[in-house]
Every structure is written in structure tokens, then in C-alpha cells.
Amino acid sequence: MELILKQDVEHLGFKDDVVTVKNGYGRNYLIPNGMATMATPSAKKVLEENLRQRAHKEKKVVDAATKTAEAIKTLEIKIASKAGAGDKLFGSVTSTDLATALGKEGHEIDKKFITIQGGSVKRVGPYNAKIRLHRDVVFDIAFEVVAEK
């Protein structure tokens, strides 16, 4: 079944992508939840025209996201957390903590667009995260978890 996505769907595609999914997934989940519509020939033509018109506007958005990405890459992010013996943290550091640290630096990024490699952080040390500002602007950022004094 071919569908046109109305919004970003994790592990499937981005908004306005034409995707092929199993009938049950499309009919019972994506369409009823308003995440997709049927990809009829007329809907595909309308989508093509909309994408053509939007391409010019989107270039400005991509440029702004790229500029933000370059600014974030230059930051040295250190997240302080309580640690016990052997550099083991009490609790963990997640994408929410990284989003908060970026917010303090003046870059508001939603936590759902931040993916820490390896899941959550449970020890002190350097780590990497992947941030998606736009479908075309995805970059890695290094951060360090340090013991709180």
C-alpha cells in the first residue's frame, strides 16, 4: 500500500514522503491517526506541485539549520551529574539533559531530535550524540559528563 506521510514517522519516513507499507499498518494505524493519506495518482500530482513550490522556501530553512548546526558544533558541552565510586552516575544522563544544556547555551532543541549513541549515559566521560535539526541537517556533537563537586 502506497501512502503519503502527513508528518514525520520514526523509522518510516519524513513528511511528504511516498512510502510503501503493509496494508494493516497503513489502514489500521497511519491513516486513522492522521499520519498519512492514500497515494492516489491525483494526490501524487498535488504533492509534486506543492514540493516544487516549497523547495524555494525550504532552502532558507536549511540554511538557517546549517548555521545553527555550525554554532552548536563549536560549543564545549559539559553536563555535571552526581557520581559515586568508579565514575558511576547516580541515575543517568539522557537527551533531556543534553537539550537542557543546549538551551542554557541559547540553542533550543527539542529532546526528541537528539539521539545519544548507546542510549542513556551511566558513567562519567566523553560521549557523542546525533542531532537532527532538519531532514537534511543531521550532525554529531561531542559532550562530556563530569562528576558534580
DSSP file (Angstrom, degrees, kcal/mol; ACC not computed):
  #  RESIDUE AA STRUCTURE BP1 BP2  ACC     N-H-->O    O-->H-N    N-H-->O    O-->H-N    TCO  KAPPA ALPHA  PHI   PSI    X-CA   Y-CA   Z-CA
    1    1 A M              0   0    0      0, 0.0    20,-2.6     0, 0.0     2,-0.4   0.000 360.0 360.0 360.0 128.2    0.0    0.0    0.0
    2    2 A E  E     +A   20   0A   0     18,-0.2    37,-1.9    37,-0.1     2,-0.3  -0.793 360.0 177.0 -95.2 132.3    1.4    3.4   -1.0
    3    3 A L  E     -AB  19  38A   0     16,-2.9    16,-2.6    -2,-0.4     2,-0.5  -0.933  28.7-134.8-132.2 155.2    0.9    6.3    1.3
    4    4 A I  E     -AB  18  37A   0     33,-2.9    33,-2.0    -2,-0.3     2,-0.2  -0.961  30.9-129.7-107.7 121.6    1.9    9.9    1.5
    5    5 A L  E     - B   0  36A   0     12,-2.4    11,-2.8    -2,-0.5    31,-0.3  -0.513  16.8-166.7 -75.3 135.1    3.1   10.9    5.0
    6    6 A K  S    S+     0   0    0     29,-3.3     2,-0.3    -2,-0.2    30,-0.2   0.604  76.4  11.0 -91.8 -16.0    1.5   14.0    6.6
    7    7 A Q  S    S-     0   0    0     28,-1.0     2,-0.2     7,-0.1    -1,-0.1  -0.947  98.2 -71.6-152.1 168.2    4.1   14.1    9.3
    8    8 A D        -     0   0    0     -2,-0.3     2,-0.5     6,-0.1     6,-0.2  -0.472  44.3-164.3 -66.2 133.0    7.5   12.6   10.3
    9    9 A V  B >>  -C   13   0B   0      4,-2.8     4,-2.1    -2,-0.2     3,-2.1  -0.987  25.6-113.8-123.2 122.0    7.1    9.0   11.4
   10   10 A E  T 34 S+     0   0    0     -2,-0.5     4,-0.0     1,-0.3     0, 0.0  -0.248  96.7   2.6 -55.7 134.4   10.0    7.4   13.2
   11   11 A H  T 34 S+     0   0    0      1,-0.1    -1,-0.3     0, 0.0     0, 0.0   0.574 128.3  65.0  64.7  13.8   11.7    4.6   11.3
   12   12 A L  T <4 S-     0   0    0     -3,-2.1     2,-0.3     1,-0.3    -2,-0.2   0.642 102.6 -72.7-126.4 -52.7    9.4    5.1    8.2
   13   13 A G  B  <  -C    9   0B   0     -4,-2.1    -4,-2.8     6,-0.1    -1,-0.3  -0.985  41.3 -78.4 171.6-178.6   10.0    8.5    6.7
   14   14 A F    >   -     0   0    0     -2,-0.3     3,-1.8    -6,-0.2    -9,-0.3  -0.526  62.7 -66.1-102.6 170.4    9.6   12.2    6.7
   15   15 A K  T 3  S+     0   0    0      1,-0.3    -9,-0.2    -2,-0.2    -1,-0.2  -0.272 120.4  16.7 -55.9 138.7    6.6   14.5    5.9
   16   16 A D  T 3  S+     0   0    0    -11,-2.8     2,-0.3     1,-0.3    -1,-0.3   0.548  90.9 136.5  71.1  12.5    5.5   14.4    2.3
   17   17 A D    <   -     0   0    0     -3,-1.8   -12,-2.4   -10,-0.1     2,-0.7  -0.646  54.6-132.3 -81.5 145.6    7.4   11.1    1.5
   18   18 A V  E     +A    4   0A   0     -2,-0.3     2,-0.3   -14,-0.2   -14,-0.2  -0.903  37.1 177.7 -96.6 118.2    5.7    8.5   -0.5
   19   19 A V  E     -A    3   0A   0    -16,-2.6   -16,-2.9    -2,-0.7     2,-0.5  -0.858  28.8-134.5-123.9 155.3    6.2    5.2    1.3
   20   20 A T  E     +A    2   0A   0     -2,-0.3     2,-0.3   -18,-0.2   -18,-0.2  -0.950  34.9 164.4-109.4 124.0    5.1    1.6    0.8
   21   21 A V        -     0   0    0    -20,-2.6     2,-0.1    -2,-0.5    -9,-0.0  -0.840  43.9 -81.7-131.3 168.2    3.8   -0.1    3.9
   22   22 A K     >  -     0   0    0     -2,-0.3     4,-2.1     1,-0.1     5,-0.2  -0.411  44.3-114.8 -69.4 150.6    1.8   -3.3    4.7
   23   23 A N  H  > S+     0   0    0      1,-0.2     4,-3.0     2,-0.2     5,-0.3   0.881 112.4  49.6 -56.3 -45.0   -1.9   -2.9    4.3
   24   24 A G  H  > S+     0   0    0      1,-0.2     4,-2.7     2,-0.2     5,-0.4   0.899 109.5  50.9 -64.7 -41.6   -2.8   -3.4    8.0
   25   25 A Y  H  >>S+     0   0    0      2,-0.2     5,-2.2     1,-0.2     4,-1.4   0.917 117.5  39.9 -62.4 -43.8   -0.2   -0.8    9.3
   26   26 A G  I  <>S+     0   0    0     -4,-2.1     5,-2.6     3,-0.2    -2,-0.2   0.947 121.5  40.4 -69.7 -49.2   -1.5    1.8    6.9
   27   27 A R  I  <5S+     0   0    0     -4,-3.0    -2,-0.2    -5,-0.2    -3,-0.2   0.844 125.3  34.1 -72.1 -35.6   -5.2    1.1    7.2
   28   28 A N  I  <5S+     0   0    0     -4,-2.7    -1,-0.2    -5,-0.3    -3,-0.2   0.659 134.1  11.8 -98.6 -17.7   -5.3    0.5   11.0
   29   29 A Y  I  X5S+     0   0    0     -4,-1.4     4,-1.6    -5,-0.4     6,-0.3   0.711 122.2  42.7-124.2 -59.0   -2.6    2.9   12.3
   30   30 A L  I  4XS+     0   0    0     -5,-2.2     5,-2.5     2,-0.2     6,-1.0   0.936 117.9  40.4 -66.0 -49.7   -1.2    5.5   10.0
   31   31 A I  T >4<S+     0   0    0     -5,-2.6     3,-1.6     4,-0.2    -1,-0.2   0.944 115.9  48.3 -68.8 -48.6   -4.4    6.7    8.2
   32   32 A P  T 345S+     0   0    0      0, 0.0    -1,-0.2     0, 0.0    -2,-0.2   0.838 111.4  51.5 -62.5 -29.9   -6.7    6.7   11.3
   33   33 A N  T 3<5S-     0   0    0     -4,-1.6    -2,-0.2     1,-0.0    -3,-0.1   0.394 115.8-115.5 -86.4   4.1   -4.1    8.6   13.4
   34   34 A G  T < 5S+     0   0    0     -3,-1.6    -3,-0.2     2,-0.2    -4,-0.1   0.715  82.6 120.5  73.7  20.8   -3.8   11.3   10.6
   35   35 A M  S   <S+     0   0    0     -5,-2.5   -29,-3.3    -6,-0.3   -28,-1.0   0.666  75.7  12.2 -89.5 -17.3   -0.2   10.4    9.9
   36   36 A A  E     -B    5   0A   0     -6,-1.0     2,-0.3   -31,-0.3   -31,-0.2  -0.973  56.8-150.4-154.1 163.2   -0.8    9.5    6.2
   37   37 A T  E     -B    4   0A   0    -33,-2.0   -33,-2.9    -2,-0.3     2,-0.1  -0.906  43.1 -82.3-131.2 163.3   -3.2    9.6    3.3
   38   38 A M  E     -B    3   0A   0     -2,-0.3     2,-1.3   -35,-0.2   -35,-0.2  -0.381  37.4-128.6 -65.0 142.4   -3.6    7.2    0.3
   39   39 A A        +     0   0    0    -37,-1.9    -1,-0.1   -20,-0.1   -37,-0.1  -0.593  41.5 168.2 -94.8  72.6   -1.2    7.9   -2.6
   40   40 A T     >  -     0   0    0     -2,-1.3     4,-2.4     1,-0.1     5,-0.2  -0.401  50.4-104.9 -77.1 162.0   -3.6    8.1   -5.4
   41   41 A P  H  > S+     0   0    0      0, 0.0     4,-1.8     0, 0.0     5,-0.1   0.893 123.0  48.0 -56.8 -39.9   -2.4    9.5   -8.8
   42   42 A S  H  > S+     0   0    0      1,-0.2     4,-2.2     2,-0.2     5,-0.2   0.895 110.4  51.3 -68.7 -38.0   -4.1   12.8   -8.2
   43   43 A A  H  > S+     0   0    0      1,-0.2     4,-2.3     2,-0.2    -1,-0.2   0.872 108.4  52.5 -65.3 -35.9   -2.7   13.1   -4.7
   44   44 A K  H  X S+     0   0    0     -4,-2.4     4,-2.5     2,-0.2    -1,-0.2   0.890 108.5  50.1 -66.3 -39.0    0.8   12.4   -6.1
   45   45 A K  H  X S+     0   0    0     -4,-1.8     4,-2.1     2,-0.2    -2,-0.2   0.918 111.5  48.0 -65.1 -42.9    0.4   15.2   -8.7
   46   46 A V  H  X S+     0   0    0     -4,-2.2     4,-2.4     1,-0.2    -2,-0.2   0.908 111.5  51.3 -63.1 -41.5   -0.7   17.7   -6.0
   47   47 A L  H  X S+     0   0    0     -4,-2.3     4,-2.7     2,-0.2    -2,-0.2   0.914 108.0  51.9 -61.9 -44.3    2.2   16.6   -3.8
   48   48 A E  H  X S+     0   0    0     -4,-2.5     4,-2.2     1,-0.2    -1,-0.2   0.921 111.2  47.0 -58.9 -44.8    4.7   17.2   -6.6
   49   49 A E  H  X S+     0   0    0     -4,-2.1     4,-2.0     1,-0.2    -1,-0.2   0.916 112.6  49.2 -64.7 -42.9    3.4   20.7   -7.2
   50   50 A N  H  X S+     0   0    0     -4,-2.4     4,-2.2     1,-0.2    -2,-0.2   0.898 111.1  50.0 -62.5 -40.8    3.4   21.5   -3.5
   51   51 A L  H  X S+     0   0    0     -4,-2.7     4,-1.6     2,-0.2    -1,-0.2   0.883 108.5  52.7 -66.3 -37.8    7.0   20.2   -3.2
   52   52 A R  H  X S+     0   0    0     -4,-2.2     4,-0.6    -5,-0.2    -1,-0.2   0.917 113.2  43.4 -63.3 -42.5    8.1   22.3   -6.2
   53   53 A Q  H  X S+     0   0    0     -4,-2.0     4,-0.7     1,-0.2     3,-0.3   0.854 115.4  49.1 -70.7 -34.0    6.7   25.5   -4.6
   54   54 A R  H  X S+     0   0    0     -4,-2.2     4,-2.7     1,-0.2     5,-0.2   0.719  91.8  78.2 -79.3 -21.1    8.0   24.6   -1.2
   55   55 A A  H  X S+     0   0    0     -4,-1.6     4,-1.2     1,-0.2    -1,-0.2   0.882  94.2  48.9 -58.3 -40.6   11.6   23.9   -2.4
   56   56 A H  H  X S+     0   0    0     -4,-0.6     4,-0.7    -3,-0.3     3,-0.3   0.928 114.3  44.7 -65.7 -44.2   12.5   27.6   -2.7
   57   57 A K  H >X S+     0   0    0     -4,-0.7     4,-1.0     1,-0.2     3,-0.7   0.868 109.4  57.0 -66.6 -36.5   11.1   28.4    0.8
   58   58 A E  H 3X S+     0   0    0     -4,-2.7     4,-2.6     1,-0.2    -1,-0.2   0.764  91.8  69.8 -70.5 -24.4   12.8   25.4    2.3
   59   59 A K  H 3X S+     0   0    0     -4,-1.2     4,-2.2    -3,-0.3    -1,-0.2   0.895  98.8  50.2 -59.6 -39.2   16.2   26.4    1.1
   60   60 A K  H <X S+     0   0    0     -3,-0.7     4,-2.1    -4,-0.7    -1,-0.2   0.892 110.2  50.0 -65.1 -39.5   16.1   29.3    3.6
   61   61 A V  H  X S+     0   0    0     -4,-1.0     4,-2.4     2,-0.2    -2,-0.2   0.909 110.6  49.3 -65.7 -42.4   15.2   26.9    6.4
   62   62 A V  H  X S+     0   0    0     -4,-2.6     4,-2.4     2,-0.2    -2,-0.2   0.899 110.1  51.5 -64.2 -40.7   18.0   24.5    5.6
   63   63 A D  H  X S+     0   0    0     -4,-2.2     4,-2.1    -5,-0.2    -1,-0.2   0.911 111.1  47.5 -62.6 -42.0   20.5   27.4    5.5
   64   64 A A  H  X S+     0   0    0     -4,-2.1     4,-2.2     2,-0.2    -2,-0.2   0.900 112.3  49.5 -66.0 -40.3   19.3   28.6    9.0
   65   65 A A  H  X S+     0   0    0     -4,-2.4     4,-2.4     2,-0.2    -2,-0.2   0.885 110.3  51.0 -65.7 -38.4   19.5   25.0   10.3
   66   66 A T  H  X S+     0   0    0     -4,-2.4     4,-2.3     2,-0.2    -1,-0.2   0.894 109.4  50.2 -65.1 -40.2   23.1   24.6    8.9
   67   67 A K  H  X S+     0   0    0     -4,-2.1     4,-1.8     2,-0.2    -2,-0.2   0.911 111.6  48.1 -65.0 -41.6   24.1   27.9   10.6
   68   68 A T  H  X S+     0   0    0     -4,-2.2     4,-2.4     2,-0.2    -2,-0.2   0.901 109.9  53.2 -63.7 -41.1   22.7   26.7   13.9
   69   69 A A  H  X S+     0   0    0     -4,-2.4     4,-2.3     1,-0.2    -2,-0.2   0.906 108.0  49.9 -61.6 -42.8   24.5   23.3   13.5
   70   70 A E  H  X S+     0   0    0     -4,-2.3     4,-0.9     1,-0.2    -1,-0.2   0.885 111.1  49.7 -64.1 -37.7   27.8   25.1   12.9
   71   71 A A  H  < S+     0   0    0     -4,-1.8     4,-0.4     1,-0.2     3,-0.4   0.898 111.7  48.1 -67.3 -39.6   27.3   27.2   16.0
   72   72 A I  H >< S+     0   0    0     -4,-2.4     3,-1.3     1,-0.2    -2,-0.2   0.875 104.5  60.0 -69.4 -36.8   26.4   24.1   18.1
   73   73 A K  H 3< S+     0   0    0     -4,-2.3    -1,-0.2     1,-0.3    -2,-0.2   0.797 100.5  56.3 -61.8 -28.1   29.4   22.2   16.9
   74   74 A T  T 3< S+     0   0    0     -4,-0.9    -1,-0.3    -3,-0.4    -2,-0.2   0.644  88.8  99.8 -79.9 -13.3   31.8   24.8   18.3
   75   75 A L    <   -     0   0    0     -3,-1.3     2,-0.7    -4,-0.4    67,-0.2  -0.417  65.7-143.4 -74.9 146.7   30.4   24.5   21.8
   76   76 A E        -     0   0    0     -2,-0.1     2,-0.5     2,-0.0    67,-0.1  -0.939  23.6-162.5-106.2 108.2   32.1   22.5   24.5
   77   77 A I  E     +d  143   0C   0     -2,-0.7    67,-2.4    65,-0.6     2,-0.5  -0.811  13.1 178.6-100.6 125.7   29.2   20.9   26.5
   78   78 A K  E     -d  144   0C   0     -2,-0.5     2,-0.6    65,-0.2    67,-0.2  -0.992  10.8-160.9-125.1 124.8   29.8   19.6   29.9
   79   79 A I  E     -d  145   0C   0     65,-2.9    67,-2.4    -2,-0.5     2,-0.4  -0.924  10.7-147.4-108.4 120.0   27.0   18.1   31.9
   80   80 A A  E     +d  146   0C   0     -2,-0.6     2,-0.3    65,-0.2    67,-0.2  -0.711  26.0 165.2 -89.4 133.8   27.5   17.8   35.6
   81   81 A S  E     -d  147   0C   0     65,-2.2    67,-2.4    -2,-0.4     2,-0.2  -0.987  43.5 -93.5-145.6 152.6   25.9   14.9   37.4
   82   82 A K        -     0   0    0     -2,-0.3     8,-2.5     8,-0.2     2,-0.3  -0.483  47.6-171.9 -69.2 132.9   26.2   13.2   40.8
   83   83 A A  B     -G   89   0D   0     65,-0.3     6,-0.3     6,-0.3     3,-0.1  -0.943  11.2-160.4-130.1 149.2   28.7   10.4   40.6
   84   84 A G    >   -     0   0    0      4,-3.6     3,-0.9    -2,-0.3     4,-0.1  -0.092  51.7 -34.9-104.5-153.9   29.7    7.6   43.0
   85   85 A A  G >  S+     0   0    0      1,-0.2     3,-0.9     2,-0.2    -1,-0.3  -0.382 125.3  22.9 -68.7 145.2   32.7    5.4   43.2
   86   86 A G  G 3  S-     0   0    0      1,-0.2    -1,-0.2    -3,-0.1     3,-0.1   0.758 126.4 -75.3  71.7  25.5   34.3    4.2   40.0
   87   87 A D  G <  S+     0   0    0     -3,-0.9    37,-2.3     1,-0.2     2,-0.4   0.702  88.0 149.4  61.3  22.0   32.8    7.2   38.0
   88   88 A K  E <   -H  123   0E   0     -3,-0.9    -4,-3.6    35,-0.2    35,-0.2  -0.739  42.0-129.0 -89.1 133.6   29.4    5.6   38.0
   89   89 A L  E     -G   83   0E   0     33,-2.4     2,-1.0    -2,-0.4    -6,-0.3  -0.465  10.6-122.9 -82.0 150.0   26.5    8.1   38.0
   90   90 A F  E    S-     0   0E   0     -8,-2.5     2,-0.3    -2,-0.2    -8,-0.2  -0.835  92.9 -16.7 -84.6 106.0   23.6    8.2   40.3
   91   91 A G  E    S-     0   0E   0     -2,-1.0     2,-0.3    31,-0.1    -2,-0.2  -0.737  99.1 -81.6  93.3-148.7   20.8    7.9   37.7
   92   92 A S  E     -     0   0E   0     -2,-0.3     2,-0.5    30,-0.0    30,-0.2  -0.975  21.8-116.0-153.0 164.1   21.7    8.7   34.1
   93   93 A V  E     +H  121   0E   0     28,-2.4    28,-2.8    -2,-0.3     2,-0.2  -0.929  41.1 176.9-105.2 126.4   22.1   11.5   31.6
   94   94 A T     >  -     0   0    0     -2,-0.5     4,-1.7    26,-0.2     3,-0.4  -0.549  49.0 -85.3-120.5-176.7   19.6   11.4   28.7
   95   95 A S  H  > S+     0   0    0      1,-0.2     4,-2.5     2,-0.2     5,-0.2   0.784 124.5  62.5 -62.9 -27.1   18.7   13.5   25.7
   96   96 A T  H  > S+     0   0    0      2,-0.2     4,-2.1     1,-0.2    -1,-0.2   0.921 103.6  47.6 -63.4 -43.5   16.6   15.7   28.0
   97   97 A D  H  > S+     0   0    0     -3,-0.4     4,-2.2     2,-0.2    -2,-0.2   0.887 112.6  49.1 -64.8 -39.0   19.7   16.7   30.0
   98   98 A L  H  X S+     0   0    0     -4,-1.7     4,-2.3     2,-0.2    -2,-0.2   0.895 109.9  51.4 -67.6 -39.7   21.5   17.4   26.7
   99   99 A A  H  X S+     0   0    0     -4,-2.5     4,-2.0     2,-0.2    10,-0.3   0.886 110.3  49.8 -63.3 -38.8   18.6   19.5   25.4
  100  100 A T  H  X S+     0   0    0     -4,-2.1     4,-1.8     2,-0.2    -2,-0.2   0.908 109.9  50.2 -65.5 -42.6   18.6   21.5   28.7
  101  101 A A  H  X S+     0   0    0     -4,-2.2     4,-0.9     1,-0.2    -2,-0.2   0.894 111.7  47.8 -63.9 -39.6   22.4   22.1   28.4
  102  102 A L  H  <>S+     0   0    0     -4,-2.3     5,-2.5     1,-0.2     3,-0.3   0.862 108.0  56.4 -68.0 -34.9   22.0   23.3   24.8
  103  103 A G  H ><5S+     0   0    0     -4,-2.0     3,-1.2     1,-0.2    -2,-0.2   0.868 102.5  54.7 -63.4 -36.8   19.1   25.6   26.0
  104  104 A K  H 3<5S+     0   0    0     -4,-1.8    -1,-0.2     1,-0.3    -2,-0.2   0.792 106.0  53.1 -65.9 -27.1   21.4   27.2   28.5
  105  105 A E  T 3<5S-     0   0    0     -4,-0.9    -1,-0.3    -3,-0.3    -2,-0.2   0.483 128.1 -99.9 -85.9  -3.5   23.8   28.0   25.6
  106  106 A G  T < 5S+     0   0    0     -3,-1.2     2,-0.6    -4,-0.3    -3,-0.2   0.603  89.5 114.2  98.7  12.7   21.0   29.6   23.7
  107  107 A H      < -     0   0    0     -5,-2.5     2,-0.7    -8,-0.1    -2,-0.2  -0.886  50.5-157.8-120.0  99.7   20.0   26.8   21.3
  108  108 A E        +     0   0    0     -2,-0.6     2,-0.4    -5,-0.1    -8,-0.1  -0.671  22.1 167.0 -80.0 113.8   16.5   25.5   22.0
  109  109 A I        -     0   0    0     -2,-0.7    -6,-0.1   -10,-0.3     2,-0.1  -0.997  37.3-117.2-129.9 132.2   16.3   22.0   20.5
  110  110 A D    >   -     0   0    0     -2,-0.4     3,-1.8     1,-0.1     4,-0.1  -0.428  22.2-127.4 -68.6 140.5   13.5   19.5   21.3
  111  111 A K  G >  S+     0   0    0      1,-0.3     3,-1.5     2,-0.2    -1,-0.1   0.745 104.5  67.3 -63.4 -24.0   14.7   16.4   23.1
  112  112 A K  G 3  S+     0   0    0      1,-0.3    -1,-0.3     3,-0.0    -2,-0.0   0.658  96.1  56.2 -73.1 -12.8   13.1   14.1   20.5
  113  113 A F  G <  S+     0   0    0     -3,-1.8    19,-2.4   -18,-0.1     2,-0.5   0.338  94.5  82.5 -96.3   6.1   15.6   15.3   17.9
  114  114 A I  E <   -E  131   0C   0     -3,-1.5     2,-0.5    17,-0.2    17,-0.2  -0.949  56.6-174.7-114.0 127.4   18.6   14.3   20.0
  115  115 A T  E     -E  130   0C   0     15,-2.9    15,-3.2    -2,-0.5     2,-0.5  -0.967  13.5-150.8-123.8 115.5   19.8   10.7   20.0
  116  116 A I  E >   -E  129   0C   0     -2,-0.5     3,-2.1    13,-0.2     2,-0.3  -0.732  28.3-116.3 -84.7 127.6   22.6    9.8   22.4
  117  117 A Q  T 3  S+     0   0    0     11,-1.6    11,-0.2    -2,-0.5    -1,-0.1  -0.477 102.1  19.6 -67.7 124.6   24.6    6.9   20.9
  118  118 A G  T 3  S-     0   0    0     -2,-0.3     2,-0.4     3,-0.0    -1,-0.3   0.528 116.9 -99.4  92.8   8.5   24.3    3.9   23.2
  119  119 A G  S <  S+     0   0    0     -3,-2.1     2,-0.2     2,-0.0    -3,-0.1  -0.660  86.9   7.6  84.0-130.6   21.1    5.2   24.8
  120  120 A S  S    S-     0   0    0     -2,-0.4     2,-0.5   -26,-0.1   -26,-0.2  -0.554  75.6-117.9 -90.7 156.7   21.4    6.9   28.2
  121  121 A V  E     +H   93   0E   0    -28,-2.8   -28,-2.4    -2,-0.2    -3,-0.0  -0.800  32.6 169.3 -97.9 128.9   24.8    7.7   29.8
  122  122 A K  E     +     0   0E   0     -2,-0.5   -33,-2.4   -30,-0.2     2,-0.3   0.365  60.0  54.0-120.2   1.9   25.6    6.0   33.1
  123  123 A R  E    S-H   88   0E   0    -35,-0.2   -35,-0.2   -30,-0.1     2,-0.2  -0.946  85.4-100.5-136.0 157.5   29.3    6.8   33.6
  124  124 A V  S    S+     0   0    0    -37,-2.3    22,-0.2    -2,-0.3    -2,-0.1  -0.513  74.3  75.8 -72.1 140.7   31.4    9.9   33.6
  125  125 A G  E    S- F   0 145C   0     20,-1.8    20,-2.7    -2,-0.2     2,-0.2  -0.866  81.6 -41.8 147.7-177.8   33.3   10.5   30.4
  126  126 A P  E     + F   0 144C   0      0, 0.0     2,-0.3     0, 0.0    18,-0.2  -0.582  55.2 171.5 -83.3 143.5   33.1   11.8   26.8
  127  127 A Y  E     - F   0 143C   0     16,-3.2    16,-2.7    -2,-0.2     2,-0.3  -0.910  23.4-130.0-142.8 167.9   30.1   10.8   24.6
  128  128 A N  E     - F   0 142C   0     -2,-0.3   -11,-1.6   -11,-0.2     2,-0.3  -0.914  17.1-172.2-122.4 151.0   28.6   11.6   21.3
  129  129 A A  E     -EF 116 141C   0     12,-2.3    12,-2.7    -2,-0.3     2,-0.5  -0.967  19.1-133.1-137.4 155.1   25.0   12.4   20.3
  130  130 A K  E     -EF 115 140C   0    -15,-3.2   -15,-2.9    -2,-0.3     2,-0.4  -0.939  20.9-165.0-110.6 129.1   23.3   12.9   16.9
  131  131 A I  E     -EF 114 139C   0      8,-3.0     8,-2.3    -2,-0.5     2,-0.6  -0.951   6.7-160.0-118.2 132.6   21.1   16.0   16.5
  132  132 A R  E     + F   0 138C   0    -19,-2.4     6,-0.2    -2,-0.4     3,-0.1  -0.932  20.4 163.5-114.0 109.7   18.6   16.4   13.7
  133  133 A L  E    S-     0   0C   0      4,-2.2     2,-0.3    -2,-0.6     5,-0.2   0.721  75.6  -2.0 -91.8 -26.3   17.6   20.0   13.0
  134  134 A H  E >  S- F   0 137C   0      3,-1.3     3,-0.9   -69,-0.1    -1,-0.3  -0.954  82.0 -96.9-156.4 162.4   16.1   19.3    9.6
  135  135 A R  T 3  S+     0   0    0     -2,-0.3     3,-0.1     1,-0.3    -1,-0.0   0.804 128.7  37.4 -58.9 -26.8   15.7   16.2    7.4
  136  136 A D  T 3  S+     0   0    0      1,-0.2     2,-0.7    -4,-0.0    -1,-0.3   0.510 108.2  69.9 -99.8  -7.1   18.8   17.3    5.5
  137  137 A V  E <   + F   0 134C   0     -3,-0.9    -4,-2.2     2,-0.0    -3,-1.3  -0.833  55.8 146.1-119.3  93.6   20.7   18.7    8.5
  138  138 A V  E     + F   0 132C   0     -2,-0.7     2,-0.3    -6,-0.2    -6,-0.2  -0.996  18.4 165.6-125.8 130.3   21.9   15.9   10.9
  139  139 A F  E     - F   0 131C   0     -8,-2.3    -8,-3.0    -2,-0.4     2,-0.3  -0.954  32.7-116.2-144.7 161.5   25.2   16.2   12.7
  140  140 A D  E     - F   0 130C   0     -2,-0.3     2,-0.4   -10,-0.2   -10,-0.2  -0.742  25.2-168.1 -97.8 146.3   27.2   14.6   15.6
  141  141 A I  E     - F   0 129C   0    -12,-2.7   -12,-2.3    -2,-0.3     2,-0.4  -0.998  13.3-139.2-134.5 139.9   28.1   16.6   18.7
  142  142 A A  E     + F   0 128C   0     -2,-0.4   -65,-0.6   -14,-0.2     2,-0.3  -0.794  26.7 170.3 -97.3 139.1   30.6   15.6   21.4
  143  143 A F  E     -dF  77 127C   0    -16,-2.7   -16,-3.2    -2,-0.4     2,-0.4  -0.950  21.8-136.3-142.1 164.4   29.8   16.2   25.0
  144  144 A E  E     -dF  78 126C   0    -67,-2.4   -65,-2.9    -2,-0.3     2,-0.6  -0.971   3.7-147.4-128.0 137.5   31.3   15.3   28.3
  145  145 A V  E     -dF  79 125C   0    -20,-2.7   -20,-1.8    -2,-0.4     2,-0.3  -0.908  25.8-173.5-100.6 123.0   29.7   14.1   31.5
  146  146 A V  E     -d   80   0C   0    -67,-2.4   -65,-2.2    -2,-0.6     2,-0.3  -0.837  29.0-100.0-118.6 155.9   31.6   15.2   34.6
  147  147 A A  E     -d   81   0C   0     -2,-0.3   -65,-0.2   -67,-0.2     2,-0.2  -0.543  37.9-120.6 -74.9 134.8   31.2   14.5   38.3
  148  148 A E              0   0    0    -67,-2.4   -65,-0.3    -2,-0.3    -1,-0.1  -0.527 360.0 360.0 -73.5 139.3   29.4   17.1   40.3
  149  149 A K              0   0    0     -2,-0.2    -1,-0.1   -67,-0.1    -2,-0.0   0.439 360.0 360.0 -96.0 360.0   31.5   18.6   43.1
